[in-house]
Amino acid sequence: QVQLVESGGGLVQAGGSLRLSCAASGRTFSSYPTGWFRQAPGKEREFVAAVNWRGDSTYYSASVKGRFTISRDNAKNTVYLQMNSLKPEDTAVYYCAARVGGFIYYIRDYEYDYWGQGTQVTVSS
């Protein structure tokens, strides 16, 4: 069993930055591909970014590419999402997800096995 705990959310002005962290329990987390998703009020959950288990292959949604960076520190069992140049439309609850096994990154929510409780990100205009 893996538990994921997100942190780092908050209120920021447009153009600002935040760094989200996803801390995982379990010794095998370092072998799990991981992703970030978000869900805005009244909208479906959407993919944001994903990273393979080694941390050397990443993928981003078109809406965040060039502004967000996903990374991981397997020694710390933690995945990060650095968010720069934030926009009001980035406002959402952000979720971390981990998948048991796999050698690439994954972009569909049904491909993941474990989810965190989410952290709120609010960007004011």
C-alpha positions as CSV (number, residue, x, y, z in Angstrom):
1,Q,0.0,0.0,0.0
2,V,1.2,3.5,-0.9
3,Q,0.1,6.7,0.7
4,L,0.5,10.0,-1.1
5,V,0.4,13.3,0.7
6,E,0.5,16.6,-1.3
7,S,1.6,19.9,0.1
8,G,2.6,23.3,-1.1
9,G,-0.7,24.7,-2.4
10,G,-2.0,28.1,-1.5
11,L,-3.0,31.5,-2.8
12,V,-0.8,33.3,-5.2
13,Q,-1.1,36.2,-7.6
14,A,-1.1,35.7,-11.3
15,G,2.5,35.5,-12.6
16,G,3.7,34.0,-9.3
17,S,5.1,30.6,-8.5
18,L,4.4,27.6,-6.3
19,R,6.1,24.3,-5.8
20,L,3.9,21.3,-4.9
21,S,5.3,18.3,-3.2
22,C,4.0,14.7,-3.1
23,A,5.5,12.7,-0.3
24,A,5.0,8.9,-0.5
25,S,5.2,6.1,1.9
26,G,6.5,2.7,0.9
27,R,9.9,1.6,-0.2
28,T,8.9,0.7,-3.7
29,F,7.7,4.2,-4.6
30,S,10.9,4.9,-6.4
31,S,9.8,2.4,-9.1
32,Y,6.4,3.9,-9.7
33,P,5.6,6.3,-12.5
34,T,3.9,9.4,-11.1
35,G,1.7,12.1,-12.3
36,W,-0.1,15.3,-11.3
37,F,-3.7,16.0,-12.2
38,R,-6.0,18.8,-11.3
39,Q,-9.7,19.5,-11.0
40,A,-11.3,22.9,-11.1
41,P,-14.8,23.5,-9.7
42,G,-17.5,22.2,-12.1
43,K,-14.9,20.6,-14.3
44,E,-13.6,17.1,-14.9
45,R,-10.2,16.1,-13.5
46,E,-7.5,16.7,-16.1
47,F,-3.9,15.6,-16.6
48,V,-1.2,18.1,-15.9
49,A,2.2,16.4,-15.9
50,A,3.8,12.9,-15.6
51,V,7.2,11.5,-15.0
52,N,8.6,8.0,-15.4
53,W,10.1,6.1,-12.4
54,R,13.7,7.2,-13.1
55,G,12.8,10.8,-13.5
56,D,14.4,11.2,-16.9
57,S,11.2,11.2,-19.0
58,T,8.4,13.7,-18.6
59,Y,5.3,14.8,-20.4
60,Y,3.1,17.8,-19.9
61,S,-0.4,19.0,-21.0
62,A,-0.4,21.7,-23.6
63,S,-1.8,24.2,-21.1
64,V,1.1,24.0,-18.7
65,K,4.0,23.1,-21.0
66,G,6.8,25.6,-20.6
67,R,5.5,26.9,-17.3
68,F,5.4,23.8,-15.1
69,T,8.2,21.3,-14.3
70,I,7.7,17.8,-12.8
71,S,10.6,16.2,-11.1
72,R,11.3,13.5,-8.5
73,D,13.8,12.7,-5.8
74,N,13.5,8.9,-5.3
75,A,15.9,9.0,-2.3
76,K,13.3,11.2,-0.5
77,N,10.2,9.4,-2.0
78,T,9.0,12.7,-3.2
79,V,7.7,14.1,-6.5
80,Y,7.5,17.8,-7.2
81,L,5.6,20.1,-9.4
82,Q,7.2,23.5,-9.9
83,M,4.6,25.9,-11.2
84,N,5.7,29.2,-12.7
85,S,3.9,32.1,-14.5
86,L,0.7,31.0,-12.8
87,K,-2.6,32.0,-14.4
88,P,-6.1,32.3,-12.8
89,E,-7.1,29.3,-15.0
90,D,-4.6,27.2,-13.1
91,T,-6.8,27.4,-10.0
92,A,-7.8,23.9,-9.0
93,V,-7.3,21.1,-6.6
94,Y,-4.1,19.4,-7.6
95,Y,-3.7,15.6,-7.1
96,C,-0.6,13.4,-7.1
97,A,-1.0,9.9,-8.4
98,A,1.3,6.8,-8.6
99,R,1.1,3.7,-10.7
100,V,2.4,0.3,-9.7
101,G,4.9,-0.6,-12.4
102,G,5.6,0.6,-15.9
103,F,8.7,2.1,-17.6
104,I,7.3,5.2,-19.2
105,Y,5.0,8.1,-18.1
106,Y,1.2,7.8,-18.1
107,I,-1.3,10.5,-18.8
108,R,-4.7,8.9,-18.2
109,D,-6.2,8.9,-14.6
110,Y,-7.4,5.3,-14.9
111,E,-3.8,4.2,-15.4
112,Y,-2.9,5.1,-11.8
113,D,-3.4,3.0,-8.7
114,Y,-2.9,5.4,-5.8
115,W,-4.0,9.0,-5.3
116,G,-3.4,11.7,-2.7
117,Q,-6.0,13.8,-1.0
118,G,-5.2,16.9,-3.1
119,T,-4.0,20.4,-2.4
120,Q,-5.7,23.6,-3.3
121,V,-4.0,26.1,-5.6
122,T,-5.7,29.4,-6.1
123,V,-4.4,32.1,-8.5
124,S,-5.8,35.5,-8.2
125,S,-5.9,38.0,-11.1
